[in-house]
């Protein structure tokens, strides 16, 4: 099972975060890459400052 970044996919990219061998099925799961994790954390911090 491939895990790709949902944010990257939205931007037309396909960042593979990792492969999970636990379920041996040809499906793709969504996660978040390190770059977008930082973006998300920055946005959350900005919201808290208000
Ligand atoms: Zn990403």
mmCIF file of the protein (N, C-alpha, C, O) and its ligand, coordinates in Angstrom:
data_MODEL
# 
_entry.id   MODEL 
# 
loop_
_entity.id 
_entity.type 
_entity.pdbx_number_of_molecules 
1 polymer     1 
2 non-polymer 1 
# 
_entity_poly.entity_id                      1 
_entity_poly.type                           'polypeptide(L)' 
_entity_poly.nstd_linkage                   no 
_entity_poly.nstd_monomer                   no 
_entity_poly.pdbx_seq_one_letter_code       
;(UNK)(UNK)(UNK)(UNK)(UNK)(UNK)(UNK)(UNK)(UNK)(UNK)(UNK)(UNK)(UNK)(UNK)(UNK)(UNK)
(UNK)(UNK)(UNK)(UNK)(UNK)(UNK)(UNK)(UNK)(UNK)(UNK)(UNK)(UNK)(UNK)(UNK)(UNK)(UNK)
(UNK)(UNK)(UNK)(UNK)(UNK)(UNK)(UNK)(UNK)(UNK)(UNK)(UNK)(UNK)(UNK)(UNK)(UNK)(UNK)
(UNK)(UNK)
;
_entity_poly.pdbx_seq_one_letter_code_can   XXXXXXXXXXXXXXXXXXXXXXXXXXXXXXXXXXXXXXXXXXXXXXXXXX 
_entity_poly.pdbx_strand_id                 A 
# 
loop_
_entity_poly_seq.entity_id 
_entity_poly_seq.num 
_entity_poly_seq.mon_id 
_entity_poly_seq.hetero 
1 1  UNK n 
1 2  UNK n 
1 3  UNK n 
1 4  UNK n 
1 5  UNK n 
1 6  UNK n 
1 7  UNK n 
1 8  UNK n 
1 9  UNK n 
1 10 UNK n 
1 11 UNK n 
1 12 UNK n 
1 13 UNK n 
1 14 UNK n 
1 15 UNK n 
1 16 UNK n 
1 17 UNK n 
1 18 UNK n 
1 19 UNK n 
1 20 UNK n 
1 21 UNK n 
1 22 UNK n 
1 23 UNK n 
1 24 UNK n 
1 25 UNK n 
1 26 UNK n 
1 27 UNK n 
1 28 UNK n 
1 29 UNK n 
1 30 UNK n 
1 31 UNK n 
1 32 UNK n 
1 33 UNK n 
1 34 UNK n 
1 35 UNK n 
1 36 UNK n 
1 37 UNK n 
1 38 UNK n 
1 39 UNK n 
1 40 UNK n 
1 41 UNK n 
1 42 UNK n 
1 43 UNK n 
1 44 UNK n 
1 45 UNK n 
1 46 UNK n 
1 47 UNK n 
1 48 UNK n 
1 49 UNK n 
1 50 UNK n 
# 
loop_
_struct_asym.id 
_struct_asym.entity_id 
A 1 
B 2 
# 
loop_
_chem_comp.id 
_chem_comp.type 
_chem_comp.mon_nstd_flag 
UNK 'L-peptide linking' . 
ZN  non-polymer         . 
# 
_pdbx_entity_nonpoly.entity_id   2 
_pdbx_entity_nonpoly.name        ? 
_pdbx_entity_nonpoly.comp_id     ZN 
# 
_pdbx_nonpoly_scheme.asym_id         B 
_pdbx_nonpoly_scheme.entity_id       2 
_pdbx_nonpoly_scheme.mon_id          ZN 
_pdbx_nonpoly_scheme.ndb_seq_num     1 
_pdbx_nonpoly_scheme.pdb_seq_num     101 
_pdbx_nonpoly_scheme.auth_seq_num    101 
_pdbx_nonpoly_scheme.pdb_mon_id      ZN 
_pdbx_nonpoly_scheme.auth_mon_id     ZN 
_pdbx_nonpoly_scheme.pdb_strand_id   A 
_pdbx_nonpoly_scheme.pdb_ins_code    . 
# 
loop_
_atom_site.group_PDB 
_atom_site.id 
_atom_site.type_symbol 
_atom_site.label_atom_id 
_atom_site.label_alt_id 
_atom_site.label_comp_id 
_atom_site.label_asym_id 
_atom_site.label_entity_id 
_atom_site.label_seq_id 
_atom_site.pdbx_PDB_ins_code 
_atom_site.Cartn_x 
_atom_site.Cartn_y 
_atom_site.Cartn_z 
_atom_site.occupancy 
_atom_site.B_iso_or_equiv 
_atom_site.pdbx_formal_charge 
_atom_site.auth_seq_id 
_atom_site.auth_comp_id 
_atom_site.auth_asym_id 
_atom_site.auth_atom_id 
_atom_site.pdbx_PDB_model_num 
ATOM   1   N  N  . UNK A 1 1  ? 0.852  -1.186 0.000  1.00 0.00 ? 1   UNK A N  1 
ATOM   2   C  CA . UNK A 1 1  ? 0.000  0.000  0.000  1.00 0.00 ? 1   UNK A CA 1 
ATOM   3   C  C  . UNK A 1 1  ? 0.890  1.238  0.000  1.00 0.00 ? 1   UNK A C  1 
ATOM   4   O  O  . UNK A 1 1  ? 1.774  1.384  0.844  1.00 0.00 ? 1   UNK A O  1 
ATOM   5   N  N  . UNK A 1 2  ? 0.648  2.108  -0.940 1.00 0.00 ? 2   UNK A N  1 
ATOM   6   C  CA . UNK A 1 2  ? 1.427  3.339  -1.015 1.00 0.00 ? 2   UNK A CA 1 
ATOM   7   C  C  . UNK A 1 2  ? 0.743  4.435  -0.219 1.00 0.00 ? 2   UNK A C  1 
ATOM   8   O  O  . UNK A 1 2  ? -0.483 4.546  -0.213 1.00 0.00 ? 2   UNK A O  1 
ATOM   9   N  N  . UNK A 1 3  ? 1.544  5.237  0.447  1.00 0.00 ? 3   UNK A N  1 
ATOM   10  C  CA . UNK A 1 3  ? 1.017  6.395  1.155  1.00 0.00 ? 3   UNK A CA 1 
ATOM   11  C  C  . UNK A 1 3  ? 1.579  7.639  0.482  1.00 0.00 ? 3   UNK A C  1 
ATOM   12  O  O  . UNK A 1 3  ? 2.789  7.865  0.489  1.00 0.00 ? 3   UNK A O  1 
ATOM   13  N  N  . UNK A 1 4  ? 0.703  8.437  -0.094 1.00 0.00 ? 4   UNK A N  1 
ATOM   14  C  CA . UNK A 1 4  ? 1.154  9.671  -0.737 1.00 0.00 ? 4   UNK A CA 1 
ATOM   15  C  C  . UNK A 1 4  ? 0.554  10.878 -0.019 1.00 0.00 ? 4   UNK A C  1 
ATOM   16  O  O  . UNK A 1 4  ? -0.451 10.773 0.684  1.00 0.00 ? 4   UNK A O  1 
ATOM   17  N  N  . UNK A 1 5  ? 1.204  12.031 -0.219 1.00 0.00 ? 5   UNK A N  1 
ATOM   18  C  CA . UNK A 1 5  ? 0.754  13.264 0.426  1.00 0.00 ? 5   UNK A CA 1 
ATOM   19  C  C  . UNK A 1 5  ? -0.478 13.810 -0.300 1.00 0.00 ? 5   UNK A C  1 
ATOM   20  O  O  . UNK A 1 5  ? -0.435 14.058 -1.505 1.00 0.00 ? 5   UNK A O  1 
ATOM   21  N  N  . UNK A 1 6  ? -1.558 13.992 0.428  1.00 0.00 ? 6   UNK A N  1 
ATOM   22  C  CA . UNK A 1 6  ? -2.813 14.480 -0.156 1.00 0.00 ? 6   UNK A CA 1 
ATOM   23  C  C  . UNK A 1 6  ? -2.667 15.921 -0.635 1.00 0.00 ? 6   UNK A C  1 
ATOM   24  O  O  . UNK A 1 6  ? -3.289 16.324 -1.619 1.00 0.00 ? 6   UNK A O  1 
ATOM   25  N  N  . UNK A 1 7  ? -1.828 16.704 0.079  1.00 0.00 ? 7   UNK A N  1 
ATOM   26  C  CA . UNK A 1 7  ? -1.622 18.108 -0.287 1.00 0.00 ? 7   UNK A CA 1 
ATOM   27  C  C  . UNK A 1 7  ? -0.837 18.196 -1.593 1.00 0.00 ? 7   UNK A C  1 
ATOM   28  O  O  . UNK A 1 7  ? -1.155 18.993 -2.475 1.00 0.00 ? 7   UNK A O  1 
ATOM   29  N  N  . UNK A 1 8  ? 0.201  17.354 -1.698 1.00 0.00 ? 8   UNK A N  1 
ATOM   30  C  CA . UNK A 1 8  ? 0.999  17.334 -2.927 1.00 0.00 ? 8   UNK A CA 1 
ATOM   31  C  C  . UNK A 1 8  ? 0.136  16.872 -4.100 1.00 0.00 ? 8   UNK A C  1 
ATOM   32  O  O  . UNK A 1 8  ? 0.237  17.406 -5.204 1.00 0.00 ? 8   UNK A O  1 
ATOM   33  N  N  . UNK A 1 9  ? -0.696 15.895 -3.856 1.00 0.00 ? 9   UNK A N  1 
ATOM   34  C  CA . UNK A 1 9  ? -1.553 15.396 -4.925 1.00 0.00 ? 9   UNK A CA 1 
ATOM   35  C  C  . UNK A 1 9  ? -2.462 16.509 -5.417 1.00 0.00 ? 9   UNK A C  1 
ATOM   36  O  O  . UNK A 1 9  ? -2.727 16.624 -6.613 1.00 0.00 ? 9   UNK A O  1 
ATOM   37  N  N  . UNK A 1 10 ? -2.937 17.327 -4.489 1.00 0.00 ? 10  UNK A N  1 
ATOM   38  C  CA . UNK A 1 10 ? -3.806 18.442 -4.835 1.00 0.00 ? 10  UNK A CA 1 
ATOM   39  C  C  . UNK A 1 10 ? -3.070 19.441 -5.716 1.00 0.00 ? 10  UNK A C  1 
ATOM   40  O  O  . UNK A 1 10 ? -3.676 20.105 -6.557 1.00 0.00 ? 10  UNK A O  1 
ATOM   41  N  N  . UNK A 1 11 ? -1.753 19.543 -5.517 1.00 0.00 ? 11  UNK A N  1 
ATOM   42  C  CA . UNK A 1 11 ? -0.934 20.471 -6.302 1.00 0.00 ? 11  UNK A CA 1 
ATOM   43  C  C  . UNK A 1 11 ? -0.413 19.822 -7.579 1.00 0.00 ? 11  UNK A C  1 
ATOM   44  O  O  . UNK A 1 11 ? 0.383  20.422 -8.302 1.00 0.00 ? 11  UNK A O  1 
ATOM   45  N  N  . UNK A 1 12 ? -0.848 18.629 -7.851 1.00 0.00 ? 12  UNK A N  1 
ATOM   46  C  CA . UNK A 1 12 ? -0.438 17.946 -9.068 1.00 0.00 ? 12  UNK A CA 1 
ATOM   47  C  C  . UNK A 1 12 ? 0.848  17.161 -8.939 1.00 0.00 ? 12  UNK A C  1 
ATOM   48  O  O  . UNK A 1 12 ? 1.369  16.627 -9.918 1.00 0.00 ? 12  UNK A O  1 
ATOM   49  N  N  . UNK A 1 13 ? 1.355  17.096 -7.711 1.00 0.00 ? 13  UNK A N  1 
ATOM   50  C  CA . UNK A 1 13 ? 2.572  16.331 -7.475 1.00 0.00 ? 13  UNK A CA 1 
ATOM   51  C  C  . UNK A 1 13 ? 2.180  14.996 -6.838 1.00 0.00 ? 13  UNK A C  1 
ATOM   52  O  O  . UNK A 1 13 ? 1.039  14.799 -6.417 1.00 0.00 ? 13  UNK A O  1 
ATOM   53  N  N  . UNK A 1 14 ? 3.124  14.114 -6.781 1.00 0.00 ? 14  UNK A N  1 
ATOM   54  C  CA . UNK A 1 14 ? 2.830  12.838 -6.123 1.00 0.00 ? 14  UNK A CA 1 
ATOM   55  C  C  . UNK A 1 14 ? 4.010  12.452 -5.241 1.00 0.00 ? 14  UNK A C  1 
ATOM   56  O  O  . UNK A 1 14 ? 4.927  11.747 -5.662 1.00 0.00 ? 14  UNK A O  1 
ATOM   57  N  N  . UNK A 1 15 ? 3.958  12.933 -4.016 1.00 0.00 ? 15  UNK A N  1 
ATOM   58  C  CA . UNK A 1 15 ? 5.043  12.661 -3.086 1.00 0.00 ? 15  UNK A CA 1 
ATOM   59  C  C  . UNK A 1 15 ? 4.747  11.394 -2.299 1.00 0.00 ? 15  UNK A C  1 
ATOM   60  O  O  . UNK A 1 15 ? 3.787  11.307 -1.534 1.00 0.00 ? 15  UNK A O  1 
ATOM   61  N  N  . UNK A 1 16 ? 5.601  10.435 -2.521 1.00 0.00 ? 16  UNK A N  1 
ATOM   62  C  CA . UNK A 1 16 ? 5.435  9.172  -1.820 1.00 0.00 ? 16  UNK A CA 1 
ATOM   63  C  C  . UNK A 1 16 ? 6.023  9.295  -0.424 1.00 0.00 ? 16  UNK A C  1 
ATOM   64  O  O  . UNK A 1 16 ? 7.225  9.511  -0.271 1.00 0.00 ? 16  UNK A O  1 
ATOM   65  N  N  . UNK A 1 17 ? 5.188  9.159  0.584  1.00 0.00 ? 17  UNK A N  1 
ATOM   66  C  CA . UNK A 1 17 ? 5.655  9.260  1.964  1.00 0.00 ? 17  UNK A CA 1 
ATOM   67  C  C  . UNK A 1 17 ? 6.259  7.923  2.395  1.00 0.00 ? 17  UNK A C  1 
ATOM   68  O  O  . UNK A 1 17 ? 7.268  7.883  3.098  1.00 0.00 ? 17  UNK A O  1 
ATOM   69  N  N  . UNK A 1 18 ? 5.642  6.858  1.974  1.00 0.00 ? 18  UNK A N  1 
ATOM   70  C  CA . UNK A 1 18 ? 6.157  5.552  2.348  1.00 0.00 ? 18  UNK A CA 1 
ATOM   71  C  C  . UNK A 1 18 ? 5.291  4.444  1.801  1.00 0.00 ? 18  UNK A C  1 
ATOM   72  O  O  . UNK A 1 18 ? 4.246  4.675  1.195  1.00 0.00 ? 18  UNK A O  1 
ATOM   73  N  N  . UNK A 1 19 ? 5.748  3.261  2.029  1.00 0.00 ? 19  UNK A N  1 
ATOM   74  C  CA . UNK A 1 19 ? 4.959  2.105  1.609  1.00 0.00 ? 19  UNK A CA 1 
ATOM   75  C  C  . UNK A 1 19 ? 4.693  1.247  2.830  1.00 0.00 ? 19  UNK A C  1 
ATOM   76  O  O  . UNK A 1 19 ? 5.600  0.934  3.601  1.00 0.00 ? 19  UNK A O  1 
ATOM   77  N  N  . UNK A 1 20 ? 3.445  0.875  2.988  1.00 0.00 ? 20  UNK A N  1 
ATOM   78  C  CA . UNK A 1 20 ? 3.061  0.046  4.119  1.00 0.00 ? 20  UNK A CA 1 
ATOM   79  C  C  . UNK A 1 20 ? 2.867  -1.376 3.620  1.00 0.00 ? 20  UNK A C  1 
ATOM   80  O  O  . UNK A 1 20 ? 1.985  -1.650 2.806  1.00 0.00 ? 20  UNK A O  1 
ATOM   81  N  N  . UNK A 1 21 ? 3.681  -2.251 4.107  1.00 0.00 ? 21  UNK A N  1 
ATOM   82  C  CA . UNK A 1 21 ? 3.626  -3.640 3.649  1.00 0.00 ? 21  UNK A CA 1 
ATOM   83  C  C  . UNK A 1 21 ? 2.638  -4.488 4.423  1.00 0.00 ? 21  UNK A C  1 
ATOM   84  O  O  . UNK A 1 21 ? 2.455  -5.676 4.159  1.00 0.00 ? 21  UNK A O  1 
ATOM   85  N  N  . UNK A 1 22 ? 2.005  -3.833 5.391  1.00 0.00 ? 22  UNK A N  1 
ATOM   86  C  CA . UNK A 1 22 ? 1.080  -4.564 6.266  1.00 0.00 ? 22  UNK A CA 1 
ATOM   87  C  C  . UNK A 1 22 ? -0.112 -5.114 5.481  1.00 0.00 ? 22  UNK A C  1 
ATOM   88  O  O  . UNK A 1 22 ? -0.530 -6.258 5.662  1.00 0.00 ? 22  UNK A O  1 
ATOM   89  N  N  . UNK A 1 23 ? -0.637 -4.265 4.612  1.00 0.00 ? 23  UNK A N  1 
ATOM   90  C  CA . UNK A 1 23 ? -1.760 -4.694 3.777  1.00 0.00 ? 23  UNK A CA 1 
ATOM   91  C  C  . UNK A 1 23 ? -1.276 -4.807 2.339  1.00 0.00 ? 23  UNK A C  1 
ATOM   92  O  O  . UNK A 1 23 ? -0.986 -3.798 1.696  1.00 0.00 ? 23  UNK A O  1 
ATOM   93  N  N  . UNK A 1 24 ? -1.193 -5.981 1.855  1.00 0.00 ? 24  UNK A N  1 
ATOM   94  C  CA . UNK A 1 24 ? -0.652 -6.175 0.516  1.00 0.00 ? 24  UNK A CA 1 
ATOM   95  C  C  . UNK A 1 24 ? -1.747 -6.018 -0.531 1.00 0.00 ? 24  UNK A C  1 
ATOM   96  O  O  . UNK A 1 24 ? -2.146 -6.969 -1.204 1.00 0.00 ? 24  UNK A O  1 
ATOM   97  N  N  . UNK A 1 25 ? -2.219 -4.769 -0.639 1.00 0.00 ? 25  UNK A N  1 
ATOM   98  C  CA . UNK A 1 25 ? -3.263 -4.469 -1.614 1.00 0.00 ? 25  UNK A CA 1 
ATOM   99  C  C  . UNK A 1 25 ? -2.816 -3.296 -2.478 1.00 0.00 ? 25  UNK A C  1 
ATOM   100 O  O  . UNK A 1 25 ? -2.124 -2.402 -1.992 1.00 0.00 ? 25  UNK A O  1 
ATOM   101 N  N  . UNK A 1 26 ? -3.197 -3.288 -3.736 1.00 0.00 ? 26  UNK A N  1 
ATOM   102 C  CA . UNK A 1 26 ? -2.784 -2.187 -4.618 1.00 0.00 ? 26  UNK A CA 1 
ATOM   103 C  C  . UNK A 1 26 ? -3.622 -0.937 -4.423 1.00 0.00 ? 26  UNK A C  1 
ATOM   104 O  O  . UNK A 1 26 ? -4.222 -0.435 -5.373 1.00 0.00 ? 26  UNK A O  1 
ATOM   105 N  N  . UNK A 1 27 ? -3.667 -0.437 -3.208 1.00 0.00 ? 27  UNK A N  1 
ATOM   106 C  CA . UNK A 1 27 ? -4.434 0.779  -2.949 1.00 0.00 ? 27  UNK A CA 1 
ATOM   107 C  C  . UNK A 1 27 ? -3.497 1.885  -2.478 1.00 0.00 ? 27  UNK A C  1 
ATOM   108 O  O  . UNK A 1 27 ? -2.391 1.623  -2.006 1.00 0.00 ? 27  UNK A O  1 
ATOM   109 N  N  . UNK A 1 28 ? -3.950 3.101  -2.611 1.00 0.00 ? 28  UNK A N  1 
ATOM   110 C  CA . UNK A 1 28 ? -3.153 4.244  -2.196 1.00 0.00 ? 28  UNK A CA 1 
ATOM   111 C  C  . UNK A 1 28 ? -3.844 4.930  -1.029 1.00 0.00 ? 28  UNK A C  1 
ATOM   112 O  O  . UNK A 1 28 ? -5.039 5.220  -1.075 1.00 0.00 ? 28  UNK A O  1 
ATOM   113 N  N  . UNK A 1 29 ? -3.080 5.180  0.000  1.00 0.00 ? 29  UNK A N  1 
ATOM   114 C  CA . UNK A 1 29 ? -3.611 5.878  1.155  1.00 0.00 ? 29  UNK A CA 1 
ATOM   115 C  C  . UNK A 1 29 ? -3.029 7.284  1.181  1.00 0.00 ? 29  UNK A C  1 
ATOM   116 O  O  . UNK A 1 29 ? -1.986 7.542  0.581  1.00 0.00 ? 29  UNK A O  1 
ATOM   117 N  N  . UNK A 1 30 ? -3.699 8.182  1.869  1.00 0.00 ? 30  UNK A N  1 
ATOM   118 C  CA . UNK A 1 30 ? -3.221 9.554  1.921  1.00 0.00 ? 30  UNK A CA 1 
ATOM   119 C  C  . UNK A 1 30 ? -2.688 9.923  3.299  1.00 0.00 ? 30  UNK A C  1 
ATOM   120 O  O  . UNK A 1 30 ? -3.242 9.554  4.335  1.00 0.00 ? 30  UNK A O  1 
ATOM   121 N  N  . UNK A 1 31 ? -1.604 10.658 3.261  1.00 0.00 ? 31  UNK A N  1 
ATOM   122 C  CA . UNK A 1 31 ? -1.002 11.173 4.487  1.00 0.00 ? 31  UNK A CA 1 
ATOM   123 C  C  . UNK A 1 31 ? -0.541 12.584 4.227  1.00 0.00 ? 31  UNK A C  1 
ATOM   124 O  O  . UNK A 1 31 ? -1.108 13.282 3.386  1.00 0.00 ? 31  UNK A O  1 
ATOM   125 N  N  . UNK A 1 32 ? 0.476  13.009 4.937  1.00 0.00 ? 32  UNK A N  1 
ATOM   126 C  CA . UNK A 1 32 ? 1.021  14.353 4.722  1.00 0.00 ? 32  UNK A CA 1 
ATOM   127 C  C  . UNK A 1 32 ? 2.543  14.278 4.807  1.00 0.00 ? 32  UNK A C  1 
ATOM   128 O  O  . UNK A 1 32 ? 3.103  13.639 5.698  1.00 0.00 ? 32  UNK A O  1 
ATOM   129 N  N  . UNK A 1 33 ? 3.193  14.944 3.862  1.00 0.00 ? 33  UNK A N  1 
ATOM   130 C  CA . UNK A 1 33 ? 4.656  14.922 3.825  1.00 0.00 ? 33  UNK A CA 1 
ATOM   131 C  C  . UNK A 1 33 ? 5.200  15.943 4.830  1.00 0.00 ? 33  UNK A C  1 
ATOM   132 O  O  . UNK A 1 33 ? 4.454  16.764 5.365  1.00 0.00 ? 33  UNK A O  1 
ATOM   133 N  N  . UNK A 1 34 ? 6.505  15.876 5.074  1.00 0.00 ? 34  UNK A N  1 
ATOM   134 C  CA . UNK A 1 34 ? 7.123  16.763 6.054  1.00 0.00 ? 34  UNK A CA 1 
ATOM   135 C  C  . UNK A 1 34 ? 6.956  18.234 5.688  1.00 0.00 ? 34  UNK A C  1 
ATOM   136 O  O  . UNK A 1 34 ? 6.701  19.068 6.557  1.00 0.00 ? 34  UNK A O  1 
ATOM   137 N  N  . UNK A 1 35 ? 7.100  18.552 4.404  1.00 0.00 ? 35  UNK A N  1 
ATOM   138 C  CA . UNK A 1 35 ? 6.975  19.941 3.960  1.00 0.00 ? 35  UNK A CA 1 
ATOM   139 C  C  . UNK A 1 35 ? 5.592  20.500 4.274  1.00 0.00 ? 35  UNK A C  1 
ATOM   140 O  O  . UNK A 1 35 ? 5.459  21.599 4.813  1.00 0.00 ? 35  UNK A O  1 
ATOM   141 N  N  . UNK A 1 36 ? 4.571  19.730 3.928  1.00 0.00 ? 36  UNK A N  1 
ATOM   142 C  CA . UNK A 1 36 ? 3.212  20.208 4.157  1.00 0.00 ? 36  UNK A CA 1 
ATOM   143 C  C  . UNK A 1 36 ? 2.825  20.147 5.630  1.00 0.00 ? 36  UNK A C  1 
ATOM   144 O  O  . UNK A 1 36 ? 1.949  20.888 6.078  1.00 0.00 ? 36  UNK A O  1 
ATOM   145 N  N  . UNK A 1 37 ? 3.476  19.267 6.381  1.00 0.00 ? 37  UNK A N  1 
ATOM   146 C  CA . UNK A 1 37 ? 3.236  19.211 7.820  1.00 0.00 ? 37  UNK A CA 1 
ATOM   147 C  C  . UNK A 1 37 ? 3.673  20.543 8.441  1.00 0.00 ? 37  UNK A C  1 
ATOM   148 O  O  . UNK A 1 37 ? 2.989  21.100 9.300  1.00 0.00 ? 37  UNK A O  1 
ATOM   149 N  N  . UNK A 1 38 ? 4.839  21.042 7.980  1.00 0.00 ? 38  UNK A N  1 
ATOM   150 C  CA . UNK A 1 38 ? 5.350  22.326 8.479  1.00 0.00 ? 38  UNK A CA 1 
ATOM   151 C  C  . UNK A 1 38 ? 4.392  23.453 8.118  1.00 0.00 ? 38  UNK A C  1 
ATOM   152 O  O  . UNK A 1 38 ? 4.101  24.315 8.948  1.00 0.00 ? 38  UNK A O  1 
ATOM   153 N  N  . UNK A 1 39 ? 3.902  23.447 6.882  1.00 0.00 ? 39  UNK A N  1 
ATOM   154 C  CA . UNK A 1 39 ? 2.963  24.475 6.425  1.00 0.00 ? 39  UNK A CA 1 
ATOM   155 C  C  . UNK A 1 39 ? 1.718  24.462 7.299  1.00 0.00 ? 39  UNK A C  1 
ATOM   156 O  O  . UNK A 1 39 ? 1.220  25.510 7.712  1.00 0.00 ? 39  UNK A O  1 
ATOM   157 N  N  . UNK A 1 40 ? 1.235  23.286 7.568  1.00 0.00 ? 40  UNK A N  1 
ATOM   158 C  CA . UNK A 1 40 ? 0.015  23.130 8.360  1.00 0.00 ? 40  UNK A CA 1 
ATOM   159 C  C  . UNK A 1 40 ? 0.228  23.616 9.796  1.00 0.00 ? 40  UNK A C  1 
ATOM   160 O  O  . UNK A 1 40 ? -0.626 24.301 10.360 1.00 0.00 ? 40  UNK A O  1 
ATOM   161 N  N  . UNK A 1 41 ? 1.377  23.255 10.381 1.00 0.00 ? 41  UNK A N  1 
ATOM   162 C  CA . UNK A 1 41 ? 1.685  23.683 11.746 1.00 0.00 ? 41  UNK A CA 1 
ATOM   163 C  C  . UNK A 1 41 ? 1.814  25.194 11.823 1.00 0.00 ? 41  UNK A C  1 
ATOM   164 O  O  . UNK A 1 41 ? 1.381  25.806 12.800 1.00 0.00 ? 41  UNK A O  1 
ATOM   165 N  N  . UNK A 1 42 ? 2.406  25.800 10.803 1.00 0.00 ? 42  UNK A N  1 
ATOM   166 C  CA . UNK A 1 42 ? 2.544  27.256 10.749 1.00 0.00 ? 42  UNK A CA 1 
ATOM   167 C  C  . UNK A 1 42 ? 1.169  27.910 10.706 1.00 0.00 ? 42  UNK A C  1 
ATOM   168 O  O  . UNK A 1 42 ? 0.923  28.904 11.389 1.00 0.00 ? 42  UNK A O  1 
ATOM   169 N  N  . UNK A 1 43 ? 0.282  27.346 9.903  1.00 0.00 ? 43  UNK A N  1 
ATOM   170 C  CA . UNK A 1 43 ? -1.080 27.890 9.794  1.00 0.00 ? 43  UNK A CA 1 
ATOM   171 C  C  . UNK A 1 43 ? -1.823 27.763 11.115 1.00 0.00 ? 43  UNK A C  1 
ATOM   172 O  O  . UNK A 1 43 ? -2.560 28.670 11.502 1.00 0.00 ? 43  UNK A O  1 
ATOM   173 N  N  . UNK A 1 44 ? -1.637 26.650 11.807 1.00 0.00 ? 44  UNK A N  1 
ATOM   174 C  CA . UNK A 1 44 ? -2.305 26.433 13.089 1.00 0.00 ? 44  UNK A CA 1 
ATOM   175 C  C  . UNK A 1 44 ? -1.797 27.449 14.116 1.00 0.00 ? 44  UNK A C  1 
ATOM   176 O  O  . UNK A 1 44 ? -2.573 28.017 14.884 1.00 0.00 ? 44  UNK A O  1 
ATOM   177 N  N  . UNK A 1 45 ? -0.460 27.668 14.114 1.00 0.00 ? 45  UNK A N  1 
ATOM   178 C  CA . UNK A 1 45 ? 0.126  28.647 15.048 1.00 0.00 ? 45  UNK A CA 1 
ATOM   179 C  C  . UNK A 1 45 ? -0.430 30.033 14.788 1.00 0.00 ? 45  UNK A C  1 
ATOM   180 O  O  . UNK A 1 45 ? -0.736 30.770 15.726 1.00 0.00 ? 45  UNK A O  1 
ATOM   181 N  N  . UNK A 1 46 ? -0.561 30.391 13.524 1.00 0.00 ? 46  UNK A N  1 
ATOM   182 C  CA . UNK A 1 46 ? -1.093 31.716 13.161 1.00 0.00 ? 46  UNK A CA 1 
ATOM   183 C  C  . UNK A 1 46 ? -2.519 31.878 13.687 1.00 0.00 ? 46  UNK A C  1 
ATOM   184 O  O  . UNK A 1 46 ? -2.901 32.951 14.152 1.00 0.00 ? 46  UNK A O  1 
ATOM   185 N  N  . UNK A 1 47 ? -3.294 30.808 13.607 1.00 0.00 ? 47  UNK A N  1 
ATOM   186 C  CA . UNK A 1 47 ? -4.681 30.858 14.076 1.00 0.00 ? 47  UNK A CA 1 
ATOM   187 C  C  . UNK A 1 47 ? -4.741 31.064 15.590 1.00 0.00 ? 47  UNK A C  1 
ATOM   188 O  O  . UNK A 1 47 ? -5.609 31.769 16.104 1.00 0.00 ? 47  UNK A O  1 
ATOM   189 N  N  . UNK A 1 48 ? -3.797 30.432 16.286 1.00 0.00 ? 48  UNK A N  1 
ATOM   190 C  CA . UNK A 1 48 ? -3.784 30.518 17.755 1.00 0.00 ? 48  UNK A CA 1 
ATOM   191 C  C  . UNK A 1 48 ? -3.385 31.895 18.242 1.00 0.00 ? 48  UNK A C  1 
ATOM   192 O  O  . UNK A 1 48 ? -3.774 32.303 19.336 1.00 0.00 ? 48  UNK A O  1 
ATOM   193 N  N  . UNK A 1 49 ? -2.602 32.628 17.432 1.00 0.00 ? 49  UNK A N  1 
ATOM   194 C  CA . UNK A 1 49 ? -2.108 33.941 17.824 1.00 0.00 ? 49  UNK A CA 1 
ATOM   195 C  C  . UNK A 1 49 ? -3.252 34.949 17.924 1.00 0.00 ? 49  UNK A C  1 
ATOM   196 O  O  . UNK A 1 49 ? -3.177 35.894 18.708 1.00 0.00 ? 49  UNK A O  1 
ATOM   197 N  N  . UNK A 1 50 ? -4.286 34.758 17.154 1.00 0.00 ? 50  UNK A N  1 
ATOM   198 C  CA . UNK A 1 50 ? -5.407 35.698 17.101 1.00 0.00 ? 50  UNK A CA 1 
ATOM   199 C  C  . UNK A 1 50 ? -6.035 35.958 18.474 1.00 0.00 ? 50  UNK A C  1 
ATOM   200 O  O  . UNK A 1 50 ? -6.989 36.730 18.580 1.00 0.00 ? 50  UNK A O  1 
HETATM 201 ZN ZN . ZN  B 2 .  ? 3.051  17.343 0.497  1.00 0.00 ? 101 ZN  A ZN 1 
# 
